[in-house]
């Protein structure tokens, strides 16, 4: 944590310097963008890429990609860093 804050998603207060874990990558990136936590180095979730309908897949960073093969390749690159 860069700053102490209350997280309504987990119903917890996090103090500056503590670690934060959450399975919702969009929420993690939102907290990082607001300056509450450091930008996550690695987000690992075996559920990604996630099919969201119409040939569109969501990656672990919240980005949407058309096509299963393209999404799998993009997720692989995200995990590689």
Beta strands, then each sheet from edge to edge (+ up, - down):
strand 1: 5-7
strand 2: 12-14
strand 3: 50-53
strand 4: 56-58
strand 5: 64-66
sheet 1: 1+ 2-
sheet 2: 3+ 4- 5+
end
